[in-house]
């Protein structure tokens, strides 16, 4: 029957269906009319309704039941067969079997072999010769053989793991047909056009001429394939291809080199889709371990995508030492670095902790590359771990800045001069420099030297005999812009300018992106290496390691496999079958299909041929089922007639059925309400309900009592003179308490006190990077010996220096006259406390080069200084007794010294709370004046 795999052994018996209308008329049985007998007492029965009545006509549904039973008997007599055998008609001429045996035939290979075996069996019964033609072997001779030999040859065939070019077989087939004469041809097609499909069908039509052709297609699983795997920034994607229409879905599995599963990704096709995508949303570490993608349930080499190190996406850690990266992220060095690196790697920003903590986390995660922007002092532990990581193959890229310029660090390729060089401006004769060249033997070789990039400030390298060999990029005056060296298996590189726009405009250029990409290429093997990246000019040949068979399973390389160039990027062929080549440590993958390959359904409509389908099930005789169903319908008819005639009335009596339904559903909804003890963090609630100042508890009772009284006195003064109504100050322990609740922390330095643990130092560092300010007060200005460096020789300053040795401290300077801290609330010239001889240090402001900027009444950095250092004992001057009288005397005790100490405290608090807005407010008169003009 058309559209169904159904045939009849005796189709003429289906003419019996014509008699069904006659049966309809006959089955409308009229019961005999009862004979009327006059009997007067029957008048008493007229008012009694009869319990059972016999219809005058057979109900229509009963007639339909009888017709269905009769039709089933007719169908059964015709000999129905489900999944009948179809194919080449019987004859005496030879049989030629064309067999598609590429990767696209593997998914339905069993059905193809079964169809060929049936053809050979029928040819054997007709005593016909058989010629077997696998289309993947154009050079194979075509000969007629007995059916038994053909069956043996058929069992020796297997699908190939690459695409088959059918056109190449036409010449051999044409020679055979000319020598053989008349024959029947059966083409067992896979229905997939992998290229030149129309050319083959046109050529086949010319070759077979008027011979009988039967094309087997359909009825078997269609082929699907994987191409274009891409390890993108957030996920790994792979395209799934098919040739048929209709809604479909499936799963792509990801496994590692050992065959262990890593993940699965679902995909779905729309009604008309021929291509869709599967995405693996996995961490980059897991995605980098994937070496094989395969479609679940699809056993073919085309459904496998092999991955090597070219598909690995490296994760790069970026850490900055500048606190301004948090204050204004769009101007931060991390912004430029992440934009330049994100197209080629997964960027992990270390902006939620101290640089030392972040670097330790990156090392624990085994990242192949770390970028450090203006990171100064490092603890010995972190420095040792970085050196070991570099020796094992890590790539460290550093950018200069104020912190690095003041630090003594050996994690740079060359020795640096302290400070730096400023080019341009009113205080220097030198002009900003342009880039001059890239080293021919460096990673940037081949890049075009941009002429529009200028450098206004840099850190200089100490001249030595090997400086030229370590210079990868230079300025016009010969000073290095980028230096680097190999250490063990790794690389250390330094950009002698910052990663933001303050020192140069390199981060805004396309050259900056390309330079970073070259450095990324040095951290591992890439699928698309940039030009000039340590590539071997000679074409290295790699031998096959293990290859795929047609079903997508690994096996030893065949004898026909040949070595290939190490930079081979094409699809698999008979000479280079899909699989892994090279060494087991660093194999190179070759896939069945290239990234740009697509598949399409094979169009055979231009061929004059008989169509047949592959049958996956055995033929089944339906006569028994139909006769059994007809018998059941006749029994049902007999029961219905008996019921309508009243014969079952005596058997079925109405009685009160004891309907006792005892169904009890007990829903015990005892929700295990776990009484969770709401542990309220009193410290956090106290800190966030009101703005509070904080101080570090040192453990020295006298110092802590004075500092607490001083912070309370400053809080009271703030409430009297400003709009800030702060809460009582809070004493904290940096190693235990959360610091983010407080805008300002006062830390009195006790000489000889033990250094806090590194965890506490890291918390302070993170607090400063995220916008907090810490006042370190050594309280020993009067103890400083005379001389220029006397203030740095006091016991308190020595203790402070040891504490800050592992803290990433920015470049500092005494508070300049035009600093916004001097004008935040009161106009101040200095910041006295109990003493007035000590200096107050803050983060150094960016240098202003133009004269107009130098005349500004106030200057502020991009944010708030994270650190303030003084020795004037501010808290001692603020400390007051409960009766309102000062707790400690002042030195030298000038009349308004305590008043100015309180004013200094107000300015510091307002500075930490409001930032540098005052630096913009002071321009208001100039702006108004210009608008008036």
Helices and strands as residue ranges (DSSP letters): E 6-8, G 11-19, H 20-27, G 40-45, H 60-77, E 80-82, E 94-99, G 103-108, H 109-125, E 130-134, H 147-155, G 166-169, H 170-180, E 183-188, E 192-193, H 197-208, E 212-216, E 224-231, E 236-242, E 248-255, E 261-269, E 275-280, H 284-288, E 292-295, G 301-303, E 304-306, G 309-311, E 315-320, H 324-327, G 329-331, H 333-341, E 346-349, H 355-364, E 369-373, H 380-391, E 395-399, H 402-406, E 421-422, E 433-438, E 454-455, E 457-458, H 467-470, E 471-475, E 480-487, E 490-495, G 506-508, H 510-522, E 541-542, E 544-548, E 554-555, E 564-565, E 579-582, E 587-590, E 600-601, E 610-612, E 620-621, H 623-645, H 682-688, E 694-696, H 701-721, E 730-732, E 744-748, H 758-769, E 773-777, G 781-783, G 790-793, H 795-804, E 812-814, G 820-822, E 841-843, H 851-854, E 867-870, H 874-878, H 897-914, H 917-921, H 924-932
